[in-house]
Amino acid sequence: MVHALATSIDIVTRLERWACAILVAVFCLVLSGNVILRYVFSAPLYWAEEVCIILMIWMAFIAASLAIGARQMIAVTFFSDLLAARGRRFLALFCEVVILVTAGFFLYWSIRWLNSPSAGRDIVITLNLPKYPSYAIVPLFFGLTMIKTLRNILQTWRNGAEPLAEESVEPCC
């Protein structure tokens, strides 16, 4: 079961990296196109700003999921560096459980929010399209965070609190 979970997460991680690369490329194309159209042809894309904002939000959530999965979040390690190996392992497990519970809490509430009438009525003003697909990244992020955190807990339980080196050095594409 642990091997199947790790393999599935590796596939999802690769998909996330590709998604980030594609989102960055689309963001650059839309932004560059808008600049060229605005200043060269005096005909800006009226929807470019909102599309770029949505792309940045998706990039941020996907990149955060990648960072959590690879244990590359910002951390203050002064206290944990003072502990023995067993204490570091316990502290790492405690932190991972807190992340898991917090992600579960926010997953539940983000799904409730996404299914609420207020989220369903929001529209992207310049495109006159619903924002619902834009909002879908929130529960997706918390679901992926829970799965990756569960894997991190299992890895810490078996091997200690070492970072997941294989994910931290692999190139994006």
Rosetta silent file (secondary structure, phi, psi, omega in degrees, C-alpha in Angstrom):
SEQUENCE: MVHALATSIDIVTRLERWACAILVAVFCLVLSGNVILRYVFSAPLYWAEEVCIILMIWMAFIAASLAIGARQMIAVTFFSDLLAARGRRFLALFCEVVILVTAGFFLYWSIRWLNSPSAGRDIVITLNLPKYPSYAIVPLFFGLTMIKTLRNILQTWRNGAEPLAEESVEPCC
SCORE:     score description
SCORE:     0.000 S_00000001
   1 L     0.000  -42.444 -179.073    0.000    0.000    0.000 S_00000001
   2 H   -64.589  -40.185  179.280    2.794    2.430    0.885 S_00000001
   3 H   -64.854  -42.337  178.829    4.550    1.718   -2.409 S_00000001
   4 H   -64.175  -39.506  177.480    1.338    2.300   -4.393 S_00000001
   5 H   -63.491  -44.966 -179.727    0.770    5.571   -2.506 S_00000001
   6 H   -64.024  -41.295  178.588    4.334    6.708   -3.209 S_00000001
   7 H   -64.322  -43.725  178.469    4.049    5.809   -6.906 S_00000001
   8 H   -62.259  -42.629 -179.724    0.735    7.647   -7.221 S_00000001
   9 H   -66.723  -37.227  176.991    2.149   10.709   -5.488 S_00000001
  10 H   -61.848  -40.258  177.665    5.199   10.661   -7.773 S_00000001
  11 H   -65.110  -45.692  179.025    2.893   10.715  -10.805 S_00000001
  12 H   -62.008  -39.594  179.358    0.838   13.563   -9.323 S_00000001
  13 H   -62.627  -43.415  176.951    4.045   15.460   -8.516 S_00000001
  14 H   -62.606  -41.194  177.430    5.220   15.180  -12.114 S_00000001
  15 H   -63.058  -40.331  178.099    1.824   16.384  -13.324 S_00000001
  16 H   -63.298  -41.862  178.730    1.992   19.321  -10.906 S_00000001
  17 H   -62.771  -43.146  177.672    5.438   20.288  -12.177 S_00000001
  18 H   -65.017  -41.051  179.038    4.229   20.187  -15.763 S_00000001
  19 H   -61.187  -42.953  177.903    1.121   22.165  -14.823 S_00000001
  20 H   -61.997  -43.558 -179.659    3.284   24.846  -13.193 S_00000001
  21 H   -63.120  -42.430  179.275    5.518   25.029  -16.266 S_00000001
  22 H   -66.833  -42.802  178.902    2.524   25.331  -18.580 S_00000001
  23 H   -62.319  -40.555  177.074    0.867   27.945  -16.366 S_00000001
  24 H   -62.910  -43.094 -179.741    4.076   30.015  -16.302 S_00000001
  25 H   -63.712  -45.653  179.209    4.326   29.795  -20.103 S_00000001
  26 H   -64.152  -42.247  177.522    0.688   30.814  -20.613 S_00000001
  27 H   -56.872  -48.297 -179.676    1.098   33.615  -18.064 S_00000001
  28 H   -63.576  -41.074  178.950    4.145   34.953  -19.920 S_00000001
  29 H   -64.409  -45.939 -179.524    2.408   34.706  -23.296 S_00000001
  30 H   -64.719  -45.484 -178.773   -0.736   36.502  -22.121 S_00000001
  31 H   -65.973  -45.239  178.642    1.220   39.192  -20.312 S_00000001
  32 H   -64.332  -43.596  177.936    3.688   39.722  -23.183 S_00000001
  33 H   -60.136  -41.044  179.019    0.908   39.705  -25.723 S_00000001
  34 H   -65.020  -41.455  178.748   -1.000   42.281  -23.733 S_00000001
  35 H   -63.041  -45.962  179.948    2.058   44.541  -23.456 S_00000001
  36 H   -63.446  -47.011 -179.898    2.735   44.323  -27.189 S_00000001
  37 H   -64.217  -37.049 -178.629   -0.896   44.891  -28.107 S_00000001
  38 H   -69.935  -49.845 -170.855   -1.217   47.781  -25.660 S_00000001
  39 H   -92.040  -22.141  179.393    1.941   49.722  -26.503 S_00000001
  40 L   -95.401  -43.488 -174.788    2.497   48.833  -30.154 S_00000001
  41 L  -108.758   -0.981 -177.563   -1.063   48.597  -31.477 S_00000001
  42 L    52.801   38.103  179.834   -2.969   50.567  -28.775 S_00000001
  43 L  -139.572   75.774 -176.885   -5.386   47.639  -28.475 S_00000001
  44 L   -69.639  157.717  173.232   -4.908   45.899  -25.103 S_00000001
  45 L   -79.909  112.639 -175.258   -6.515   42.620  -24.162 S_00000001
  46 L   -66.171  -19.483 -176.962   -9.214   43.718  -21.727 S_00000001
  47 L   -99.852   -3.318 -171.839   -9.262   40.294  -20.043 S_00000001
  48 H   -61.840  -41.433 -177.960   -5.493   39.781  -19.638 S_00000001
  49 H   -61.480  -47.333 -178.409   -5.225   41.044  -16.056 S_00000001
  50 H   -66.407  -38.833  177.866   -7.912   38.762  -14.685 S_00000001
  51 H   -64.158  -42.474  179.016   -6.580   35.749  -16.559 S_00000001
  52 H   -64.953  -36.753  177.038   -3.060   36.449  -15.250 S_00000001
  53 H   -63.376  -45.987  179.152   -4.365   36.751  -11.688 S_00000001
  54 H   -62.566  -42.082  178.301   -6.135   33.391  -11.971 S_00000001
  55 H   -62.458  -41.905  179.103   -3.005   31.805  -13.461 S_00000001
  56 H   -64.941  -38.973  178.742   -0.843   33.176  -10.626 S_00000001
  57 H   -63.383  -46.145  178.154   -3.248   31.867   -8.002 S_00000001
  58 H   -61.839  -43.156  178.672   -3.205   28.407   -9.548 S_00000001
  59 H   -60.048  -43.672 -178.232    0.617   28.510   -9.819 S_00000001
  60 H   -62.851  -45.416 -179.619    0.944   29.521   -6.161 S_00000001
  61 H   -66.736  -41.376  179.572   -1.307   26.740   -4.884 S_00000001
  62 H   -67.003  -42.104  178.270    0.344   24.083   -7.061 S_00000001
  63 H   -64.511  -37.963  177.420    3.847   25.256   -6.089 S_00000001
  64 H   -64.400  -39.468  176.404    2.848   25.216   -2.406 S_00000001
  65 H   -62.519  -41.570  176.340    1.613   21.641   -2.808 S_00000001
  66 H   -62.059  -44.127 -179.137    4.952   20.707   -4.379 S_00000001
  67 H   -64.117  -42.666  179.673    6.865   22.376   -1.537 S_00000001
  68 H   -65.600  -42.768  179.278    4.813   20.631    1.155 S_00000001
  69 H   -62.320  -33.601 -179.223    5.215   17.272   -0.568 S_00000001
  70 L   -95.258    5.201 -178.229    8.993   17.721   -0.762 S_00000001
  71 L    56.268   44.352  179.956    9.215   19.185    2.759 S_00000001
  72 L  -113.346   31.485  176.135   10.698   22.394    1.420 S_00000001
  73 L   -78.011  160.222  175.404    8.570   24.818    3.398 S_00000001
  74 L   -68.873  135.246 -178.596   10.179   27.627    5.313 S_00000001
  75 L  -145.343  147.677  172.314   10.952   26.462    8.838 S_00000001
  76 L   -97.727  113.899 -172.186   12.666   27.738   11.937 S_00000001
  77 L  -106.946   11.520 -178.676   14.883   24.836   12.978 S_00000001
  78 H   -54.993  -49.899 -177.700   16.684   26.343   15.960 S_00000001
  79 H   -67.499  -46.041 -176.920   14.738   24.243   18.452 S_00000001
  80 H   -67.001  -29.044  177.839   14.731   21.038   16.418 S_00000001
  81 H   -67.415  -22.931  178.868   18.495   21.313   15.816 S_00000001
  82 H   -80.595  -15.200 -176.025   19.016   21.127   19.588 S_00000001
  83 L   -85.929  156.506  172.739   17.148   17.824   19.846 S_00000001
  84 L   -72.910  171.919 -176.599   18.523   14.338   19.494 S_00000001
  85 H   -56.167  -41.628 -179.384   17.493   12.244   16.477 S_00000001
  86 H   -65.636  -39.499  177.855   14.540   10.730   18.320 S_00000001
  87 H   -67.240  -39.906  176.889   13.281   14.162   19.385 S_00000001
  88 H   -63.129  -39.429  179.371   13.621   15.519   15.827 S_00000001
  89 H   -65.095  -45.020  178.172   11.666   12.552   14.536 S_00000001
  90 H   -61.777  -44.372  179.921    8.878   13.084   17.091 S_00000001
  91 H   -64.337  -40.413  177.790    8.765   16.815   16.318 S_00000001
  92 H   -63.383  -42.975  177.523    8.669   16.127   12.561 S_00000001
  93 H   -63.109  -42.673  178.887    5.795   13.666   13.054 S_00000001
  94 H   -59.946  -46.805  179.924    3.952   16.161   15.243 S_00000001
  95 H   -62.977  -40.961  179.264    4.340   18.919   12.629 S_00000001
  96 H   -65.236  -39.175  177.995    3.199   16.604    9.830 S_00000001
  97 H   -66.023  -39.336  176.708    0.116   15.579   11.835 S_00000001
  98 H   -62.256  -42.879  177.909   -0.705   19.259   12.459 S_00000001
  99 H   -62.416  -43.565 -179.713   -0.398   19.911    8.703 S_00000001
 100 H   -61.461  -46.735 -179.094   -2.609   16.881    7.957 S_00000001
 101 H   -66.312  -43.024  179.554   -5.330   17.940   10.404 S_00000001
 102 H   -63.436  -44.683  178.788   -5.213   21.558    9.259 S_00000001
 103 H   -62.863  -39.091  177.544   -5.407   20.553    5.590 S_00000001
 104 H   -63.217  -42.310  177.410   -8.341   18.254    6.391 S_00000001
 105 H   -59.918  -49.967 -178.372  -10.155   21.080    8.167 S_00000001
 106 H   -71.022  -29.664  174.971   -9.637   23.466    5.261 S_00000001
 107 H   -62.200  -47.505  179.514  -10.499   20.779    2.699 S_00000001
 108 H   -58.049  -50.179 -176.731  -13.866   20.271    4.382 S_00000001
 109 H   -72.539  -30.522  177.768  -14.642   23.984    4.559 S_00000001
 110 H   -71.357  -33.946  175.699  -13.359   24.752    1.065 S_00000001
 111 H   -67.366  -42.697  176.427  -15.644   22.067   -0.388 S_00000001
 112 H   -60.347  -43.085  179.705  -18.573   23.519    1.558 S_00000001
 113 H   -64.859  -43.577 -178.778  -17.679   26.995    0.306 S_00000001
 114 H   -63.418  -31.366  179.442  -17.289   25.787   -3.281 S_00000001
 115 L   -88.873    0.544 -179.669  -20.730   24.189   -3.134 S_00000001
 116 L   -78.521  155.024  178.707  -22.344   27.273   -1.641 S_00000001
 117 H   -61.271  -32.448 -177.431  -24.605   29.489   -3.755 S_00000001
 118 H   -65.684  -39.379  178.586  -22.295   32.486   -3.293 S_00000001
 119 H   -70.248  -32.402 -179.451  -19.332   30.744   -4.960 S_00000001
 120 H   -72.753  -23.266 -178.223  -21.559   29.536   -7.783 S_00000001
 121 H   -88.903  -17.693 -178.728  -22.793   33.049   -8.595 S_00000001
 122 L   -64.650  140.969  177.242  -19.374   34.721   -8.863 S_00000001
 123 E  -130.957  154.182  171.239  -18.260   35.534  -12.388 S_00000001
 124 E   -79.300  111.751 -168.844  -15.050   36.746  -14.001 S_00000001
 125 L   -58.124  -47.323 -174.343  -16.296   40.178  -14.986 S_00000001
 126 L   -71.991  -25.169 -178.903  -14.243   40.721  -18.133 S_00000001
 127 L  -102.625  -13.495 -176.961  -14.905   37.258  -19.538 S_00000001
 128 L    56.062   40.423  177.358  -18.442   36.809  -18.183 S_00000001
 129 E  -117.313  153.386  178.500  -17.535   33.264  -17.121 S_00000001
 130 E   -66.714  147.981  177.654  -18.153   31.632  -13.738 S_00000001
 131 L   -84.414   -6.314 -176.912  -15.296   31.737  -11.222 S_00000001
 132 H   -48.818  -47.834  177.834  -16.154   28.249  -10.029 S_00000001
 133 H   -63.103  -32.344  177.674  -13.310   26.600  -12.032 S_00000001
 134 H   -66.078  -38.374 -178.190  -10.896   29.196  -10.665 S_00000001
 135 H   -73.923  -18.704 -175.426  -11.958   28.390   -7.115 S_00000001
 136 L   -61.710  -19.300 -179.996  -11.525   24.635   -7.626 S_00000001
 137 H   -65.351  -27.784 -175.550   -7.805   24.921   -6.882 S_00000001
 138 H   -64.628  -57.621  177.567   -8.504   25.491   -3.179 S_00000001
 139 H   -66.427  -31.322  176.423   -9.973   22.067   -2.298 S_00000001
 140 H   -60.605  -45.296  178.358   -7.635   20.435   -4.819 S_00000001
 141 H   -59.272  -48.595 -177.459   -4.659   21.961   -3.004 S_00000001
 142 H   -68.050  -34.118  175.264   -5.829   20.810    0.424 S_00000001
 143 H   -65.142  -46.041  177.714   -6.608   17.313   -0.865 S_00000001
 144 H   -63.814  -38.970  178.400   -3.161   16.987   -2.446 S_00000001
 145 H   -61.833  -41.761  178.978   -1.576   18.401    0.706 S_00000001
 146 H   -63.304  -44.214 -178.686   -3.310   15.761    2.811 S_00000001
 147 H   -64.316  -45.778 -179.334   -2.169   12.930    0.555 S_00000001
 148 H   -67.888  -35.511  177.989    1.423   14.163    0.410 S_00000001
 149 H   -68.024  -38.268  175.841    1.497   14.798    4.149 S_00000001
 150 H   -60.253  -43.450  176.316    0.246   11.273    4.788 S_00000001
 151 H   -61.855  -42.078  178.897    3.122    9.994    2.656 S_00000001
 152 H   -63.067  -38.612  177.800    5.542   12.224    4.599 S_00000001
 153 H   -63.086  -46.577  179.807    4.210   10.843    7.895 S_00000001
 154 H   -62.672  -40.024  179.635    4.696    7.264    6.708 S_00000001
 155 H   -66.886  -42.352  178.554    8.200    8.091    5.456 S_00000001
 156 H   -65.327  -39.935 -179.912    9.149    9.813    8.726 S_00000001
 157 H   -61.548  -40.173 -178.508    7.742    6.920   10.735 S_00000001
 158 H   -82.703  -42.140 -168.289    9.868    4.448    8.782 S_00000001
 159 H  -116.077   -2.948 -174.943   13.043    6.401    8.042 S_00000001
 160 L    96.890 -169.676 -171.239   13.235    9.360   10.398 S_00000001
 161 L   -97.364   35.678 -179.512   12.885   13.059    9.638 S_00000001
 162 L   -80.249  147.652  178.401   15.102   13.292    6.590 S_00000001
 163 L   -67.438  159.616  179.895   13.972   15.442    3.636 S_00000001
 164 L   -84.365   83.616 -171.027   12.697   13.783    0.498 S_00000001
 165 H   -61.487  -35.149 -176.611   15.889   14.320   -1.518 S_00000001
 166 H   -64.064  -28.685  178.489   14.669   12.595   -4.672 S_00000001
 167 H   -84.833  -26.341 -172.679   11.933   15.202   -5.103 S_00000001
 168 H   -78.537  -18.850 -177.149   14.046   18.205   -4.189 S_00000001
 169 L  -109.285   -9.519 -176.940   16.606   17.795   -6.992 S_00000001
 170 L   -71.629  132.966  179.562   14.474   16.555   -9.865 S_00000001
 171 L   -68.833  161.287 -173.713   14.017   19.129  -12.653 S_00000001
 172 L   -68.981  -38.709 -171.678   10.535   20.366  -13.437 S_00000001
 173 L  -122.948    0.000    0.000   10.114   19.109  -16.987 S_00000001
